[in-house]
Amino acid sequence: MKVRNSLKSLRSRHRDNRIVRRKGRLYVINKTNRRFKARQG
């Protein structure tokens, strides 16, 4: 999992990426291709 300042660029790398807020943190998750994971905060 990557920790990045900007998640918008990571979300555009795959069409199934989703941005999710959990516990005050922003996450990029992908159900189909699980290597695209990142968090911010």
C-alpha positions as CSV (number, residue, x, y, z in Angstrom):
1,M,0.0,0.0,0.0
2,K,1.3,3.4,-0.9
3,V,0.9,6.5,1.2
4,R,0.6,9.5,-1.1
5,N,-0.3,13.2,-0.9
6,S,-2.6,13.2,-4.0
7,L,-4.9,10.2,-4.6
8,K,-6.5,11.6,-7.7
9,S,-3.7,10.6,-9.9
10,L,-3.6,7.1,-8.5
11,R,-7.4,6.7,-9.0
12,S,-7.1,7.4,-12.7
13,R,-4.6,4.5,-13.2
14,H,-7.4,1.9,-13.3
15,R,-11.1,2.2,-14.1
16,D,-12.2,0.1,-11.1
17,N,-10.5,2.3,-8.5
18,R,-12.7,3.8,-5.8
19,I,-11.9,6.5,-3.3
20,V,-13.3,5.6,0.2
21,R,-13.2,7.5,3.5
22,R,-12.6,5.3,6.5
23,K,-11.7,6.6,10.0
24,G,-10.7,10.0,8.7
25,R,-8.4,8.6,6.1
26,L,-8.8,8.5,2.3
27,Y,-8.2,5.1,0.6
28,V,-8.0,4.0,-3.0
29,I,-9.3,0.4,-3.2
30,N,-9.8,-1.8,-6.2
31,K,-11.8,-5.0,-6.0
32,T,-10.7,-6.5,-9.3
33,N,-7.0,-5.6,-9.3
34,R,-5.9,-5.5,-5.7
35,R,-2.4,-4.1,-6.3
36,F,-3.9,-0.6,-6.7
37,K,-4.1,0.3,-3.0
38,A,-3.2,3.6,-1.4
39,R,-4.0,5.8,1.5
40,Q,-3.8,9.4,2.5
41,G,-3.7,10.9,6.0
